[in-house]
């Protein structure tokens, strides 16, 4: 019994000893853990701490600011209406077209002017443009589809709003890229900074705003207005105000008249300067009531002075008259009054000023399709 009790006592003592050692190790482990947590907390930098995104910079899903930014970054389908006659989508470049029998590979938006130049080369012919299919069309939300024939293209065209009808995209103001945004998690910890370099990237990001706990636009950012000037905005409120005030400040050109935007940036001073600084203006084209009359004025030379007077020399005879210029952009009125020269006298509207090497053309038109073009070798 003593041996058993001693053995039992011995076993108990050994157990207590083991427990004592274990508790000591556990206490040391807890102390080490607490020390580590304390050290970890004390070593956190400001970048590791939770950050509340500034309210004036926060972009929330379904907010007014998000809606305006989304509409501003939509794909504008009106820039290639000279090809597809549709403002709700455009054709992905490159695309090959045949214009009045001349093949043109359109690699960039600047090549639309090449098509227009071919159309304008002869105002008395029938302008025909053929598209080489298949093509890819890009809708306002940047989704795409393949089109294999004119019949398929027409089915998409008829779904677009009518010419110059109200639509969602805002074209009178643009973002200047790059733009960056800070993305936060649910604990307001900064997890990423995203950079946008195009409308496509910004539109898709705003479309997915629900995927983020919080987003802050990194201001200041710059916006480009319809007149080409830039403006700096510093808050979400300022951005909303800038887009809203600019929304209807320009002609979005959502029509199929490819000629009506040729003088978007023309001024009365531009026209005055061209007319005065170039001498010996000749009539290159004069069409009245669908009748071509330029052949009757081959020998007529026009000179415009800065004081609003004009002189005409023809076959040894000199005529005098006046002119005036008013308006702006695509609504510049040119009033010409030359006694005994009624064919060219009257109110004309500036259509286009073409400055080419060694030659300058000034084109006027009237609502009944009358056309007057002066040309000078300067």
C-alpha positions in Angstrom: 0.0 0.0 0.0 2.8 2.4 0.8 4.5 1.6 -2.4 1.2 2.1 -4.2 0.5 5.3 -2.4 4.0 6.5 -2.9 3.6 5.6 -6.5 0.3 7.4 -6.7 1.8 10.4 -4.9 4.7 10.3 -7.2 2.6 10.2 -10.3 0.5 13.1 -9.0 3.6 15.1 -8.2 5.0 14.5 -11.7 1.7 15.6 -13.2 1.6 18.7 -11.2 5.2 19.4 -12.2 4.3 19.0 -15.9 1.3 21.2 -15.4 3.4 23.8 -13.7 5.9 23.7 -16.6 3.2 23.9 -19.1 1.5 26.9 -17.4 4.9 28.7 -17.3 5.4 28.1 -21.0 1.8 29.2 -21.7 2.2 32.3 -19.7 5.5 33.1 -21.5 3.7 32.4 -24.8 0.9 34.8 -23.9 3.3 37.4 -22.9 5.2 37.0 -26.1 2.0 37.2 -28.1 0.8 40.3 -26.3 4.2 41.9 -26.8 4.1 41.1 -30.5 0.6 42.6 -30.8 1.7 45.7 -29.0 4.8 46.0 -31.1 2.7 45.4 -34.3 0.2 48.1 -33.3 2.9 50.6 -32.4 4.7 50.0 -35.7 1.6 50.6 -38.0 2.0 53.6 -40.2 -0.6 56.1 -41.2 -1.0 54.3 -44.5 -2.1 51.2 -42.6 -4.8 53.0 -40.6 -8.4 53.3 -41.7 -9.0 56.5 -43.8 -12.3 58.1 -44.2 -12.6 59.2 -47.9 -13.3 63.0 -48.0 -17.0 63.4 -48.7 -16.3 66.1 -51.3 -14.3 63.6 -53.3 -16.4 60.4 -52.8 -18.2 59.0 -55.9 -21.2 56.9 -54.9 -23.0 54.4 -57.2 -26.3 55.7 -58.6 -25.4 59.2 -57.5 -26.0 62.3 -59.7 -22.3 62.7 -60.2 -21.9 59.1 -61.3 -24.8 59.5 -63.7 -23.2 62.6 -65.3 -19.8 61.1 -65.5 -21.2 58.0 -67.1 -23.2 60.0 -69.7 -20.1 62.1 -70.5 -17.9 59.1 -71.0 -20.4 57.3 -73.3 -19.2 56.4 -76.8 -20.3 59.1 -79.2 -21.7 57.4 -82.3 -22.2 60.6 -84.4 -18.6 61.2 -85.4 -18.8 58.8 -88.4 -22.3 59.6 -89.6 -20.8 60.3 -93.1 -20.4 56.5 -93.3 -23.3 54.9 -91.3 -26.0 57.6 -90.9 -26.4 56.5 -87.2 -25.6 58.5 -84.1 -26.2 55.7 -81.6 -23.2 53.6 -82.7 -20.1 53.9 -84.8 -18.0 51.6 -86.9 -14.9 50.2 -85.4 -11.8 51.2 -87.3 -10.1 50.4 -89.6 -12.9 50.0 -92.2 -12.6 50.1 -96.0 -15.1 52.1 -98.0 -15.5 53.0 -101.7 -16.4 56.6 -102.2 -17.6 57.6 -105.7 -15.5 54.7 -107.0 -12.4 55.6 -105.0 -11.3 53.1 -102.3 -10.5 54.7 -98.9 -9.1 52.9 -95.9 -10.4 54.7 -92.8 -7.8 54.2 -90.1 -8.6 57.1 -87.9 -11.3 59.8 -87.5 -9.2 62.2 -89.6 -9.9 60.1 -92.6 -13.6 61.0 -92.5 -12.5 64.3 -94.0 -11.0 62.4 -97.0 -14.5 61.0 -97.6 -16.0 64.5 -97.4 -13.4 65.9 -99.7 -14.3 63.3 -102.4 -18.0 64.1 -101.9 -17.4 67.8 -102.2 -15.2 67.5 -105.3 -18.2 67.7 -107.5 -21.5 69.1 -106.3 -23.4 67.9 -109.3 -22.7 64.2 -109.1 -24.5 61.5 -107.1 -22.4 60.6 -104.0 -22.2 56.9 -103.4 -20.4 55.2 -100.5 -20.0 51.4 -100.3 -18.8 49.7 -97.1 -16.7 46.5 -97.3 -18.3 44.0 -94.9 -18.0 42.4 -92.4 -17.7 45.3 -90.0 -17.9 45.7 -86.2 -20.1 48.4 -84.7 -19.6 49.8 -81.2 -22.6 51.0 -79.3 -22.8 53.8 -76.8 -22.0 51.5 -73.9 -19.0 50.1 -75.8 -20.6 46.7 -76.4 -20.0 45.4 -80.0 -21.6 43.3 -82.6 -20.5 42.0 -86.0 -22.5 43.2 -89.1 -22.2 41.3 -92.3 -24.4 43.2 -94.7 -26.3 46.4 -95.5 -29.5 44.7 -94.4 -28.1 44.0 -91.0 -26.7 47.5 -90.7 -30.0 49.0 -91.7 -31.8 47.0 -89.0 -29.5 48.7 -86.4 -29.8 52.1 -87.9 -33.6 52.2 -87.6 -33.3 51.5 -83.9 -31.3 54.8 -83.3 -33.1 58.0 -82.3 -34.1 60.4 -85.1 -31.6 63.0 -86.3 -30.9 65.6 -83.6 -33.2 63.8 -81.1 -32.4 64.0 -77.4 -30.1 61.2 -76.2 -28.1 60.2 -73.1 -24.6 61.1 -74.2 -23.1 64.5 -73.2 -20.8 65.7 -75.9 -20.2 69.3 -75.0 -17.7 68.6 -72.3 -14.9 66.0 -72.1 -12.6 64.7 -69.4 -8.8 65.3 -69.7 -7.0 62.1 -68.9 -5.4 60.6 -67.0 -7.8 60.6 -64.0 -7.1 58.5 -60.9 -9.4 57.2 -58.2 -8.7 55.7 -54.7 -10.6 52.6 -53.8 -11.4 51.6 -50.2 -12.7 48.5 -48.5 -15.5 48.2 -45.9 -13.0 49.2 -43.2 -12.1 52.4 -45.1 -8.7 51.1 -45.7 -7.1 52.2 -49.0 -6.7 49.0 -51.2 -6.0 50.4 -54.6 -5.4 53.4 -56.8 -6.9 53.1 -60.3 -5.9 55.2 -63.3 -8.2 55.9 -66.3 -6.8 57.0 -69.7 -10.0 56.9 -71.8 -13.7 57.3 -71.8 -14.0 53.5 -72.2 -12.1 52.8 -69.0 -13.9 55.4 -67.0 -17.4 54.3 -68.2 -16.8 50.7 -67.3 -15.4 51.6 -63.9 -18.5 53.7 -63.1 -20.7 50.9 -64.4 -19.1 48.7 -61.7 -19.2 51.1 -58.8 -21.4 48.8 -56.8 -18.4 46.4 -56.6 -16.5 48.8 -54.3 -17.2 49.8 -50.7 -16.0 53.4 -51.3 -14.4 55.4 -54.2 -12.8 58.8 -54.1 -11.8 60.7 -57.2 -8.4 62.2 -56.8 -8.9 65.9 -57.5 -8.1 68.3 -59.1 -9.1 67.1 -62.5 -9.5 69.0 -65.8 -12.4 69.1 -68.2 -12.4 70.3 -71.8 -15.3 72.6 -72.8 -16.9 72.8 -76.3 -14.8 75.8 -77.2 -11.6 73.9 -76.6 -10.8 75.7 -73.3 -10.1 73.7 -70.1 -11.5 74.1 -66.6 -10.1 72.7 -63.3 -12.6 71.2 -60.8 -11.7 70.3 -57.3 -14.7 68.5 -55.8 -17.6 66.3 -56.8 -20.0 69.2 -56.4 -17.9 71.3 -58.8 -17.8 68.5 -61.3 -21.5 68.1 -61.3 -22.0 71.8 -61.8 -19.4 71.9 -64.6 -21.1 69.1 -66.6 -24.6 70.4 -66.0 -23.7 73.9 -67.1 -21.9 72.6 -70.3 -24.5 70.0 -71.3 -26.3 72.1 -73.9 -23.6 74.6 -74.9 -22.9 73.0 -78.3 -24.4 71.4 -81.3 -23.8 67.7 -80.8 -24.2 67.2 -84.5 -26.4 64.1 -84.2 -27.5 64.4 -87.8 -26.4 63.1 -91.2 -25.5 66.4 -92.8 -21.7 66.0 -92.9 -21.3 69.6 -94.1 -23.0 71.4 -91.3 -20.0 71.3 -88.9 -17.3 72.7 -91.2 -17.3 76.0 -89.5 -17.9 75.1 -85.8 -14.9 77.2 -84.9 -15.1 79.9 -87.5 -15.3 83.6 -86.4 -16.2 86.8 -88.2 -12.5 87.8 -87.8 -11.4 84.7 -89.6 -13.5 85.4 -92.6 -12.7 89.1 -92.6 -8.9 88.4 -92.4 -9.0 85.8 -95.2 -11.0 88.0 -97.6 -8.9 91.1 -96.9 -5.4 89.5 -96.9 -6.0 87.6 -100.2 -6.4 89.5 -103.4 -8.0 88.7 -106.8 -10.8 86.4 -105.6 -12.4 84.5 -108.5 -15.8 82.8 -108.5 -15.1 79.1 -108.6 -18.7 78.0 -108.2 -22.0 79.8 -108.4 -25.2 77.7 -108.4 -28.6 79.4 -108.2 -31.8 77.4 -108.3 -29.9 74.3 -109.5 -28.4 76.2 -112.4 -24.6 76.6 -112.7 -23.6 80.2 -113.5 -19.9 80.3 -112.7 -19.0 80.2 -116.4 -20.5 83.7 -116.8 -18.1 85.1 -114.3 -14.7 83.7 -115.4 -13.2 87.2 -115.9 -14.5 88.8 -112.7 -12.0 89.5 -109.9 -13.1 90.6 -106.4 -11.1 92.5 -103.9 -12.4 93.0 -100.3 -11.1 95.9 -98.1 -11.1 96.1 -94.3 -13.5 99.0 -94.3 -16.3 96.8 -95.7 -16.1 97.8 -99.3 -15.6 95.5 -102.3 -14.5 96.3 -105.8 -15.0 94.1 -108.9 -12.9 94.2 -112.0 -14.3 92.6 -115.2 -13.4 93.2 -118.8 -12.0 96.7 -118.1 -15.0 97.7 -116.1 -14.9 98.4 -112.3 -17.8 97.8 -110.0 -18.1 98.9 -106.3 -20.1 97.6 -103.5 -20.2 96.7 -99.8 -20.1 93.7 -97.6 -20.8 92.9 -93.9 -20.1 89.9 -91.7 -22.0 89.0 -88.5 -22.7 85.9 -86.4 -20.4 83.1 -85.3 -19.6 79.4 -85.9 -21.9 77.8 -88.4 -24.2 80.8 -88.4 -22.0 83.5 -89.9 -23.9 85.8 -92.3 -22.1 87.4 -95.2 -24.2 90.1 -96.8 -22.9 91.2 -100.2 -24.3 94.2 -102.0 -22.9 95.0 -105.5 -25.2 97.0 -107.8 -25.7 95.5 -111.2 -24.4 92.1 -109.8 -27.6 90.6 -108.4 -26.5 87.0 -108.9 -23.9 87.3 -106.0 -25.6 90.0 -104.0 -27.7 89.1 -101.0 -27.3 87.2 -97.7 -25.1 84.2 -97.7 -24.0 81.9 -94.9 -20.4 80.8 -94.4 -20.1 77.1 -95.1 -16.4 76.5 -95.0 -12.9 78.1 -95.2 -10.3 75.9 -96.8 -6.7 76.9 -96.4 -4.5 74.9 -98.7 -0.9 75.4 -99.9 -1.0 78.0 -102.6 -4.8 78.3 -102.6 -7.7 79.5 -100.4 -11.4 78.7 -100.8 -14.3 80.3 -99.1 -17.6 78.6 -99.5 -21.1 80.1 -98.9 -24.6 78.7 -99.2 -28.2 79.5 -98.8 -31.2 77.6 -97.5 -32.5 76.8 -101.0 -29.2 75.1 -101.8 -27.7 78.1 -103.7 -23.9 78.0 -103.5 -21.2 80.6 -104.0 -17.4 79.7 -103.8 -14.6 82.2 -104.0 -11.1 81.0 -104.6 -7.7 82.9 -104.4 -4.2 81.8 -105.1 -2.8 82.9 -101.8 
